[in-house]
Amino acid sequence: MRYGVSSFPWAGSSLRAVWFLCAAMVGIANAHAQATYQFIGPDGADIWAAAYGVSADGTIVVGNTGLEAFRWTQAGGYERLGWLPDPSPASSARAISADGLRIVGWSNSTQHVTRGFVWEASTGMVPLEPISYSLPVALSGAYAIGFQGQWIGGYSYDVNIDQATVWDAPTNPLSLDPNGLQNTSYVNAIAAEAPYAVGTYSPGAQAEEGFRYHAATGWMPIGFPVGATRTRMQCVSADGQILFGTALFGQGWAPVRWSTQHGFEVLSGAPTNSPTTHVWACNAAGTVAVGVVEDNGVRKAFYWSEATGFAFLKAFLADRGATGLFSSTRLDPRALSADGNVIVGSVGTLPNAGWFRAQLSPTDPVALGTSYCGPSVPNTLGASPELYAFGSPRIADNDLVLWSDHLPRDSFAILLASPTQGFTPGYQGSQGNLCLGGPIGRFRQIEQIRFTGRYQRTGLRLDLEAIAQPAGAVAVQPGETWNFQMWYRDHRGVPQSNLTAGCSVTFQ
C-alpha cells in the first residue's frame, strides 16, 4: 500500500467523521521498518523450550530448554544454568536484569517444592529465602528483577497464601501485603530505574486488583477503569510511572495502560471483549506493549505502540519484511528490550515448541534530526510542542519515527512533510506557524492520522519509500533532507488547530 495526500479540513463535521473512523479501526501502517524473525529450537536432546526475558539491549535471552533454565546469546548460543540441589530437579529463568548480569526464576524439586533463585556468573544459582519457615516446606518464586538490578520480585508461600514479595538480597524477603497476610498476591514486574514493584492481588473470591508498591510510600491499589470490575498489572516503565495490564469489562478483558498522571486508558485499536487477554511486557518508556488476545476463538499475539496502534504481531512482522513466519506459527511474546525494538517469546505448543527473537529494525533507535522554527505557538496547555525524530538516518534501515508530546488531550494530528523549509503564520486558519515551504505532503490516510489520547502525545512510524507529497508518494533518496511538522487539533476556540516546531532529517 502506498499513500497519497489531499487537503484535510478541520471543520467540525469532518473531524467528527474522522474521530469515529479512527475509534473503530486498527491504526497500522504497512511496509515500514525492516524486521527480522529468528526461531530457536531447544538445546541438545530437549524437545521443547520457552523464552521469558531479555536484557535491555536485546542481546541476552533467558528461559528454559526442557527442564533447565538457560541464558542465550547470538554469539555463544545456550548456556545451561542448572538447578538448586535436588535429585530430580527442574528450573526456569523468568527475568534478567537490564545489564544482563543477574537472572531470576524458580527451581522445582521432586517433592514439588518451588524455590526462587538468583543467578550470577560468579555465584551460580542462589536460593531466595521465603518469608517464613512456619510450614513443613518453604516456597518462593521470582518473576521480575529491576531497580538497577537490586530488587527481585515474585512471591513467597506462607499461611496458605502466596504473598507478593521483594528481595533486596537473597536472604532478605519483604512481604508487600498491607493487610496482614490476607490476600493472595504476586509481584509481576519491577521498574528498571526506580524502586517500584507492580503486580496483582486478590482481596476476595473472584476479585483482583492491580497494585504499585514504592519503597518510601508503600502499597497503592491501582483501582479500575470506568465500567471494569477487575484489573491485573503485568509490566511497568523504567521510571515506575506507567503500568500495563488488563481490565475486565463485563465478560471480556481488554489491554489497558495506567499512569500516575493520566489514569487508565484502553490501548488504542485493541479488542475490548476478549475472553483471554494478557499484556506480558512493555518498553522502558511505556510506549510499546506486547501480549496475547483471543480473537474469534484463536489466541493471537499482539503488538501495540503509540506510533502504530494495535496490530497482530505475526502480520506486523511479516508486513515489515520478516521471513520464516507461517500460517501455523503461534507466537507468545513475553519480553521486550528497553527500546521496544526486540521481542522474545515462545513459539508453538508443547511438546514441540521453541522460542523466537524478533527485531523491528537492524539498528537501535536513536534521536536524530534537527529541531527548527521553534518555539512553536503555545497551545491550550500553554506548551510549545516540538517534533522529535528517532530511528536511523540510513534509508536501507527504513526506520524512522516522528513523535511529539505536550499536545492537547484526545486530539487528532496529521504529519506534514516537505523537502524545503518555510514560514507561514496562520496556516490554513491555524493559530500556529507553518515551518515548511514548497510542495507539502499530508499523511492523511485514515491509518496515518494520529490520536493523542490521555497521554497527550503521539507519533508515526514512516515508510521511507512512501513520503506523502501533493503529486503522490515519493521515496527518500540518499543525501536528501526532509522537513516535518505535526499539525494538530487545538481546542482553543477559533482557530481550532495548531502546529509543532519543525524537525529536519538528512538521510544517508
Number of C-alpha atoms within 10 A of each C-alpha: 7 15 20 19 18 15 11 14 10 18 9 10 10 11 16 12 10 15 17 10 13 20 12 12 15 19 24 22 24 18 21 24 27 21 24 19 21 15 15 17 18 18 19 9 8 14 15 22 27 31 31 26 30 32 23 22 17 25 15 21 28 32 29 26 28 22 18 20 28 26 23 17 13 9 8 8 14 18 13 16 21 18 23 21 12 12 8 11 19 21 26 28 30 27 30 30 23 24 13 20 14 20 34 32 32 26 29 22 17 11 10 12 13 22 26 30 27 23 19 14 10 7 8 15 22 17 21 25 21 26 22 14 12 9 11 6 15 17 24 27 30 31 25 28 32 24 21 16 21 15 22 35 30 29 31 31 24 19 12 10 14 22 27 29 26 27 22 15 14 17 13 13 22 18 18 23 20 11 8 8 17 17 19 20 28 30 31 23 29 33 26 26 17 18 19 26 34 31 28 25 25 18 14 10 6 8 11 23 21 27 23 24 21 15 11 8 9 13 17 13 15 22 19 21 19 9 10 17 17 21 29 27 31 24 30 31 26 25 17 27 17 23 29 31 27 27 30 24 19 11 11 15 23 25 30 23 25 24 19 11 10 14 16 22 18 19 21 23 18 23 18 21 19 22 16 18 25 25 26 24 29 32 23 23 16 26 19 23 29 29 25 23 25 17 16 9 10 10 17 20 25 23 24 25 24 24 23 25 23 23 21 20 21 20 16 23 24 19 17 20 17 19 13 10 16 9 6 8 12 18 23 27 30 26 31 30 23 22 19 26 20 26 25 30 27 23 24 17 15 11 11 13 19 24 25 20 22 20 23 23 22 18 14 17 18 13 13 17 21 14 19 16 18 16 14 21 17 16 23 15 14 11 16 19 24 23 25 24 25 17 22 25 22 16 19 15 18 24 25 26 20 20 20 20 18 19 32 24 19 16 21 23 24 21 25 23 24 24 19 16 20 14 12 12 13 15 16 17 13 20 20 25 23 26 26 24 15 10 13 19 24 27 28 20 16 16 18 23 21 26 29 22 20 18 23 16 22 25 27 25 24 23 25 23 18 19 23 29 21 15 12 14 19 17 12 20 13 13 12 11 16 19 24 28 28 27 22 26 24 25 17 14 8 10 16 17 24 30 32 32 25 28 26 23 20 17 18 14
